[in-house]
Amino acid sequence: MAAHKTGGQSARKKVQVSMVIRDEVERKHRAGVNSLQYDPVSHRLYSAGRDSIIRIWNCKNIKEPYIQSMEHHTDWVNDIVSCCGGKNLISASSDTTVKVWNAHKGFCMSTLRTHKDYVKALAYAKDREQVASAGLDRAIFLWDVNTLTALTASNNTVTTSSLTGNKDSIYSLAMNPSGTVIVSGSTEKVLRVWDPRSCAKLMKLRGHADNIKALVLNKDGTQCLSASSDGTIKLWSLGQQWCIQTFRVHTEGVWALLATDTFSHVISGGRDRKVIMTELRATEKCTVICEENAPILKMAMTPDQTSLWVATSESTINNWTITQKDWQCGDYCEDAMGNGGGLRTMGPRNSDPAQKIIGGAAVRHCHVLNDRRHVLTRDTEENVALYDVLKAVKVVDLGRVDFEQEVKKRNKTVYVPNWFNVDLKTGMLTIHLGQDENDCFSAWVSAKETNLADNDAVDQKVNYGNLLLQALLEHWWRPLHGDDENEGNGNDGNGPTHTRGGNPYFSVPGHTPVIFSEVGGRTLYRLLVRDAAGETEGVLLNETVPPWVVDIVVDKNLPKFIKIPFYLLPHSTSGVKSLKKDRLIANDFIQVRKVAEHVYDKVLGAGSDSGSVTGAGNTVSGGSPAGDRTNADSNTDNTSLAEEKVELLCNDQVLDPSMDLRTVRHFIWKNSADLTLHYRPIK
C-alpha cells in the first residue's frame, strides 16, 4: 500500500497514529454491511463491512461459511463490485480510497487515491471492463480495470478520465454493461446522465424530493430506475428525458434496488425494513418478500433468481427464498400509480430466512475510566467488556451487567490527563494518538503503582503515550542516524547499524492494526504491528512515520514532564505565622507526601536538607522518568516522618499523602486558578 512522503506532507497536515483493538481473526461483521456481490461460479458471497473489512463466504457450507477476510481499508467499505469474470473485486471506502483485490486469494493488488473524500458508490460496465467511482468529493472517476490490476502498490494513480459538474455529494452510480451511459444520484435530488466515452454531459432529470440512494440502468442504457430517501422509486426514459412512472410501495426512504435483466421486475428495500418486488409492466402488482430487523442497505440475487441475500445496518446477512408465486406479484398495490396513499398493508411472504450468515456485536458505547488506561464498553447485544488501551487487549468480558454501576465501581479517585481519543465508528475500539501531540504525552504515571514494574528501589515515572508508540513500532528496524556514512549512532562505526523499538514493560498483540493518517483526513498507511519488520513495510514506514513519533520511538527522547504551579500557605488553625505567599512548581504527578516533606524540611525547618527547594517559581522535586535513576525519591525515612508531623489540606479537606497534585486539583480544588494548598503541624 503506497504512502505519501512526510517531507512536505506533514508540514501541511498533521499525521496521527491509530490502532484497532480487536481479535486476531474477525470472523463476523461488526457494524452493518453496506454492499454484497455474489459469484455464481464459486458460490461465494462477498460482503463489505462497516467494520472496514470485506469478508468472503461459502454459500454452500452454511454451517461454516467463513472463508477469509480482506483487510486494508481503515473505514467503512461502502461498495464492492466483482469484475474480470469474478477474478477481481473493486471496493470503495470512506477512507477515500478505491482498492483492487485478487478475489480468489483475497489480497489487495493496488490502491487508487484520486478521491479527496469518502467514496460511496461504484458502477461496472462488464463489456468494457470499466469501473466508475464517486462520492462526497462530487467527482466521478472512470478506471480501466485491466490497467488497474497491472499496477504496483507504489504507482497507483492511473485514471482513464473523470466526470465533474455534480453540485453535491454523490451517493449512487449506475453504468450499463456496454459503458455507453453513466448515471449519478446525489443530495441535489437530480439524476445526472453522462456519456463515459466522451465525458459529455447528456442531461439532468428532476423529480425526486430527497437524496437519490440507488440506481439501476437497463442493458441498452435507455431506461433507468432510481430510489430516493423521499420514499419513491422512479422509472425514467432517458431518450425522452422524462419520468415514466413513480412507485410508492415503501413507507420510508428507499436505499437499495435490484432489477431483472429484462427490466420486468424491480426489488427494493430501505428504511422501512421491507423487501418488496414490483412488476414494472403491471405496476399495481407487488409482493412483500420479507421484513428485516433493520434498514436494508443492499441486496444480491442468485443467478437462478430463487433467492436473495440481504444486507442491513445490522451485521447478520440473511438469505430469503423467492418463489414462482412471488414472481407473479400476486398482491395488489392500491396506490402504486402515485395517487396519494401508499402500499396497502400486507404481510411478508417469508417469515424466516432460508439461510443466515451470523454477524457479531458492535461496540456502541464506551467510558474511559479515570486511570486513562482502561475503557469500559457496551455493545449492541448489551454485553459489557473492559479493555486495556495501553496493552491493546480486551481484559475481560463482563457479560450483561449494569454499565453505569460498573463505571462507578471501577472509577478510582485518581486523575490522569487524557492522552488518546476513542472512535467507535467501525464497531470496534479504535484509539487515536497525536490528534494533539501535547495531549498524547501528558500522562506521566508511576510504573510501580500502575503495575508495569515491580521494582521498589526507585519510583520510576513512565509516559503512557510514549510506551504505547514504542510498543506499536517495536518490530520496525531503523537505520541508526549517520548509517549512510557508516557512522552508527554514538558508536565508532563498528557497532550495530540498526535499532529495534519496543519498551521495557510490555508488547502489544502482533495482529493489532496500526494506521497513519492525516488528522481528520486521508489514510497514509495501514499495517499490522508484526509486519513492521518487513523490508517493504520498513521503507514505507520511513516515508510515513511523522517526526514527532520518530523523536520518541527512534531517538528515544522522553516527553517533557507536565508542570503544575501551586501556592503553599499555613492553615488558619496551624498556629504558624503567615509568611509571604510562595508560588511553587512541581511535576503534576508529585504526591502530597512529597510536598509534606518539603514543608517539614524547609518551611518548618525540622528536617535535613533533602534537595527540595522553595521560593517563587521554585521546584519541588520527586519522581524520575524510567531509566533516569536519580535519588530524588529515595529519602523514604524523611517522607514517613514528614507524614506523621505535617498534614496538607485543600479547600479544608485533609489530603491523602499518596494523592498526586493533578488529582487534588481535579477532584478537590476544581478551580481554574492556581492550586492553593494549606499545611499545619500534626500535634
N, C-alpha and C positions, 0 to 999 in steps of 0.2 A: 504494500500500500504506500503510495507516494506521500512524501511530507514536504511542506514548504520549508525553505531555509529560514532560520530565525534571524538572520542578519537584519534586513530592513523590516522583516515581518514583525518581530517582537517590538521594534521601535514604534510601530504604528498601533498594533493590537497586543494587549497583554495576553500571555499564554497561561492557562491554568492546567492543573493536573487533577484528573478524576479517577476514581476506582469504583468498581461494582462489587459489592459483597454478595456472593452467590454460591450455589452448589457447583461442583466440578462439571457435571453434565446436567444441563437444564432440559429435562425430557418433556416438560409440559409448558405450553404457553402460559404467560402470567397475567396478561393485562388486556385481553381482547385481540382479535385477529382482523386485520384490515383488508387482506386480499387472499385469493385462492387461485391455484392453477392445477388442473387435473391432466395427468399424462396417460392417455388411453393405452399406450403400448406397454408401459411398465406397471400400470395401475398404481402409480404413485400420486399422492396429493402433496402439493407444495403450499405452505401457509406462511403468510407474512405477519409477524407479531409486533404488537405494540411494545413488547419487551426487547425489541431491536434484533430479534433472532428469526431467521427463516428456518422452518423445520420441514423435513421430508418424512412422509408417512406411507406405509404399505397398506393399501386399502383391502388387500386380500388376506391380511393377517390381523384382524381387528382386535384380537386378544393382546398382541404385542405390536402395535402398528408403528412405533417409533423406529426410524432408520438412522437419521442423524440430524445435527444442527448445522446451519450455515451462519457463521458468526463473523462479522466485520463491521456491520453498521453500529452506530452508537446512539441511535434514537429510533423512534417508531419507523418500521418499514411500512410505507403507505400503499405500495402497489407492486405487483410482480407480473411479468409475462414470460411465457415459455416460447422459445424460438428455435430456429435451426432444427426443426423436426424433433424437438424435445432435448437436444444436446445441451443447449444453454438456457439459462434463466437470467432475466434482467430485473433488477429491483430498484425502487425509488424510495428515498428515505427523508425524514425530517432532519437528518444530519447534513443535508444539502447535496448529497452525492447520489449518483446512479452507479450501480455496480453490475458487472457481468460475471456470471458464475458458470463453472462447469457443473451442470445439473446432476450428472450421474455420479461424480466423485465428490461434489459438494464443496469445492474450494473457489475462492474469489480469483478471477483472472485479471480483471482490471477495474479501475475506479475512475469515474468521469466526474470532474469537479467544475463543470462550467456554470452550474446554477449557483445563485448567490443567496438562496433562501430554501425553505422546505420544498422538497419535490413531492407533489401529491398524486400525480397521475401519469400513467404510461399508455401508449397505444401501439399496436403492432400491425404492420402490413406484411402479411405472410408471403405474398408473391414476390415482393421486392426485398424481403429481409431488412426492412427498415423499422426502427423504433423511434417513437416521439416521446419526449418527456416534458412535463410542465409543472408549475407550482406557484408558490407565493411571490416569486420574483417576476411574474407576469410574462415570462418568455417561454416559447416552445422551442426545444432543440430537437433536430432530426439526426438520428445516428444510423450509420450503415453497420448492421450487425456483424457482417463478415470482417469489416475493418477493425471493429472494436475488439473482437476476440483475439486478434493478432497482436493487440497492444501489450506492451510490458507495463509493469506496475508504475514505473517512473516516467513513462511517456504516455500521458493519458488525457489529452485534451483535443482529440480529433472530433470534429463535428462536420456533418455534411452541410448543414445550414441551420439558420434559426429564423423563427417567425416572431415578429414583435407587433405591438399595436393593441394588445389587451390593456384595458384600463384598470383591471382589478385582478386579484389573486385567482389563479386557475385551479379548479377542484376536479375537473373531469375532462377526458380526452377520448376521441374515437377516430380510427382510421379504417378505411375499407381494405380488403386483402390486396387489391392491386395498387394501393397507395396513390390513388388519384384525388382523394378528398380527405381532409382532416377537419374535425370539428372540436372546438373547445368550449367549455362551460365554466362560468366564473361567478364571483359575487356581484358582478354588474348585471346579472339576470338576463344576459344576452347570449345567444349562441353565435359564435364567430366561425365562419367557414373559409377554408384556405385550399389552395392547390399546392400540395407539398413539393411538386416537381419544379414549380416556378416561384414558390413562396408568395404567390399573388393572393391578395385578399379577395374572396369571392362575394361574400355577403354577411350581413348581420341579421339575425332572426330574433324579434322581440315577442314577448307574450308571457313569460314566467314572471312571478312576483317575488321570487327569492332566489338564493344561490342554486345553481344547477350542479347537482351532485353526481349524476351518472348519464352516460351517452352510449348509444349503440347505432352503428351505421349498417345499412343492408349491403349486400355484396357489391352491387354496381355503384354504390355511393349516391343513389337518387333519393333515398328516404332515410330519415334519422328519428330515433326515439330519444327523448330527453326526460330525465326525472329531476324533480326540484324539491327543495325544502318547503316550497309552498303547498306540498301535498298532492301535486298533479303530475301526470305523465302526458307528454305531448308527442304526437306523431306529425313530423314535418315533411313536406315535399320540397326538396332542395331546388328542383327545376323550377317550380312555381313560386318558390320563396314564401310559402305560407304554411300555417298550421292546419293540417287536415282534420285532426281530431284531438280532443282533450279528454283524458280518462281521470275520473275522480273515484278511484277504488280504495284509496287509503284515507285514513282519518288524520294522519300527520305526515311529516316530511318523508319523501321517497329518496332513498340513498343508494339503492342497488338495482341494476337492471340486467336482464338476460333476454335475448330474443332467439328464436329458432332461425336456422339458416335461411329458411324460406320467408321469414318475416310473417309467419302465420299467427304466432303467439308471442306474448311478452310475459316474463315472470319478473315480479317486482317485490321489493322489501324495503323496510326503513324503520322509522322511529316507532311506528305502532306495532312492531314485532311480528307482523303477519307477512307470510309469503303468499302472494296472490298471482294466479295465472289468468290472463285475459286474452280472449280471442280478438285479434286485430280486425278481422273482417266482419265479425258479429259482436260489436263492442258491448252489447248488453249482456254478454255471457262471460262469467268469470268464476273462478274456484279459489277458495282459500285452502292452499295445500297444507299449511301448518301454521302454528303460532309458536314463536320462540320465547325464551325467558328474558331476552334483552334486545335492544335495537339491532337491526340487521345491517351489516356493513358490506358484505359481498357474498356472491353465490357462484357455484361452479356446477355445471350439469355434466353427467357422464354421457359419452357419445351416443349410447343406445337410448338416451332420453328416458331412462326408467328411474333415475334417482338424482337427487340434488344435494350437494354439500353446501351448508350454510354457515357463514362466519358472522359472529356478533361482537358486541363490545364486551362480552364475557369470553373466557378463554377456551371453553369447550366447543368443538366443531361437530355439528350434527349432520347426519345423512338421512334425508327423507325420501320415501318412495313416491314416485309419480305413476299413477295407474292410467290405463287406457281411458277410464272414465273421466279422470282429471283433464285429459287432453280434449275431451268433448265439451269441457267447460259447461257442465250441466246447470250450475246455479245461475239464477237470473239477477242481474245487477240493475236495479231500478233506474239509477241516475247516471249511468256511465256517459250519457250524451252531454253531460255538463249542464243539466237544467236545475242547478242548485242541489241541495241534499248531499247524498253520498252513497256509499255501498250499504245495501240492506244488510242488517246484522245476520251473519251466518257463521256457523261453527266451522273449524278446520276439518279437512278430510282425515288427517292423521293426528292422533293424539300423542303418539310416541315415535321417536326417530328409529329408523331401522338399524343404524349404527351410530356409535359415539366415539370421538377421539377426545378423551377427557383432558380438560385443562387444569392448571394449578391456580392457587390463590395469589392475588396481587396484594402487595403491601400498600395500604392506602392512608394509614395514619401513623405518625411516629412522635415520640417525645425524647429529646436529647436530655439525659439526666445531668444533674448539677456537676458531676465529675467530668463532664465534657469528653467522656470516653465511651460511655455506654448509651445505647439508644434502644428504647422500647418501641416495638412496632405492633400494629394490629392489621390483619389482612381482611380480604373480602369474605373469608369464612369465619371471621371473628376470633381467629387464633392470635394469641399474643406471644411475642418472642423477644429475647434480649440479645443484642448484638454488641460486640466489642469492635469499635471503629479502628482502634489502634492496631489490632492484630488482624483486621479484616475477616472476622469469623462470626458466625452465629454461636452464641454461648449456650443458649437453652431455649427449647420450645416450651412455653408455659401453658399451652392449650387455651381453652375458653375461660379465661379468668377476667375479673373486673379490671379494665385497663387503667382507670383513674386511681383505683386502690393500689395497683401495682406501682404506678408512678410515685404515689405518696410513700409507699413502703420502701422504695429503693432510692429515693432522693435524700442525700445527706446534706447537712448544713455545711456545705463547702462550696466555695466559689472558684471556678477555673474559667479563664476567659474563653470565649468561643473561637475556635481555630479552624472550623470547617463548616461547609453548608451541606444540607441534605436535599436530595432530589428523589422523588418517588414516581416520576413520570413513566418509567418502564415497568412499574410494579415490583421493582427490586430496589434495594438500598444503594443509591449512588452517592458517593461522597466527593465533594469538590474542594480542592485546596488551591489557594492562591488567587481567589477572586479579589481578595485584598491581601497582599503579601505580609503586611504588618500583622493582620489578624492571624494568618497562618502560623506565625512563630510567637504568638503571645502567651501560649500555655506552657509555662515552666512549672514542673511538679517535682516532688521528691521521688526518686527511683525506689526508695525503701518503702515509703508509705503507699505507693501505687502498686506494690508487689512485683515490680520489674527486677529489683535486685534484693538479695538478702544479706548484702554486705553492711554490717553495722558500724564499721570503723568510721566511715565518712558519709555524711548525708549528701549524697550526690544529687544534683538537680538535673533533670532531663527535660528536653523540649519535645512535646508530642508531635508537632508538625515536622520537626527535624528527623525524629526517629522513623515516622511513617514514610517520608520521602526516601530515606535511606533504605528502608525495607523494600519499597516498591521497585527500586532500581538496584537491588542487591546483585543481580546477575549481569548487570551492564559492565562490560570491560571497557575501561577508558585508558587511552594512551596518557601517560603522565605528561605534564607540561614540559615542553622542551624536547619531547621524544623525537621530534623530527630531526633535531640536531644531535641525537643520541646522548642527550644530556641527562635524562631522567629527571626526577623531581627531588631536589635536595640530596641526590647522590652523585657520585662521580662518573656516572655513565655505565658503571659495572653492575649496578643494582637492577631491580625489576623495572621494566618499561611500561607495565600495565598495572592498574589498580582495580580492585573489586570494591563494590559498595557494601551495604549492609550496616547493621548496628549491633552492639554487643548483647542485646537483650532478647530479640525475637526475630522471626521471619514471618512473612505473610504467605498464604497458600499460593502455590505456583500458578494455579488456574485463574487467579484474580486478573480481570481485565484492567489495564491502565490506559487512560485516554488523555492525550494532549489536545487542547482545543483553545481557540481564541475565546476570551471571556465574552459570553453572550453571542458567540459566533460559530464559525465552522470548525469541524474536527480536522486536526492536522495529522494525527497518527494514533492508532489503537494497536495494542499488543497485549499478550499475556505476560505476567511477571516472569515466568520461567523462560520465555522466548527471548528475553533481552540479551541472553548470552550469544545469540546467533550473529553471524557476520553481517548479513544484510540488515538485520534489525539494529545492530550496533551503528552502522553507517547512518541509518535514518534517525536513530536517537541523537547522534552527534549533531545532525541538522536541526532537530526539533526541540530538544530539551532546552527550556529557556534559561538565560543566565542566572536568574535568582535561584533556580534549582541546582544548576552546576555548582554554584557557590557553596551549597550545603552538602551535596552528595559527593562531588569530586574533590573540591578544595577543602572540604571538612571544616568550613568556617562556622563556628557556633553562632546562632542568633543572639542578639543582644538581650540582656535582662530587661524586663519592664520595671521601671522605677515608679515608686509611689511617694508623693510628698505628704507629710503629716505634721501636726503640732502636738507637742507633749507638754502638759501643764499639771501642776499639783491639783488634786481634787479638793473641793472646799472642806472636806472632812479630814484632810490629811494632816493638818497642823503644820504643813510646810509653807513657809512664806513664799508668795508668788514671785517667781523670778521673771525675767523678760521672756516673752513668748518666742520660743525657739522653733524654727522650721527645719525639720529633718527630712532626709531622703533615704529610702531603703528599697531593696528589691521587693516586688509586690508579694512574693511567696514567703517572706520572712515571718516567722512565728512570733506570737505575742511574748513567749518566754524570752526571746532574744532581746526584745525591747525592754522587758523587765530587768534583764541582766544589765543592759545599758543604763537603766535608771539606778539600779543598785550600785553599779561600779562608778558611774560618772556623776550622776546628779546628787545622789545621797552620799557619795564618796566613801562607801563602805567596803567596796571590794578592791581587787587588784586591777591593774591596767590590762584589759583584755583586747585592746585594739579597736573597740568601737568608739567612734568619735561623735561629739555633739557640736552644736553651733549652727548658725544659719546656713542652710543648704548643705550641711554635712551628712555623712553617710553612716547608717547603722549597718554593720557587716553581718554576714551569716549566709551559709549555703554555698555550695560550689557546683559548677557545671560538671557533668560526667567527665571523669578523666583529669579534671583540674583539682588535684588533691591538696587544697590549701588547708590550713589548720583553723579556718575561720569559725568552724562549728565544733571544735574539739574540746572546748572548755566546759565539759559536762558538769563537773562538780560545782563550778561557779553558777551555772544555769539553775541547777536544782536548789542551791542556796538562795538565789535571787527569787525563785518562785515562792519560797517559804517566807521571804521577807517583804516582797512588794507585790501588790496586785494592780492590774490595769483595768480601767473602765472606759466604756464608750456609751454616750447617752445614758449614763448612770447604770449601765449594765456591766457587771463584773465579767471579764473576758476569760475564756478557757485558754490556758497557756499554749495549747497546741494549735489554736486557731491562727490562720495567717492573716496578714493585713488586708489583702483584697477581699477575703471572706467577711472580715469585720466591716469593711467599707460597704460591701454589697448588702449584707443582711441586717446590720445593726445601725450603721451611720446613715445609709440611704439618702445621701445628700451629694449634690454636685460640687459643693465647696470642699476645700482640702479637709481631709480626715483630722479630727481632733481627738486625742487620747488623754485621759487623766490618770494619774498614778497616786497611790497612797501606801505608806508603810503598813505592813500587817503587824499589829501589836501582839 
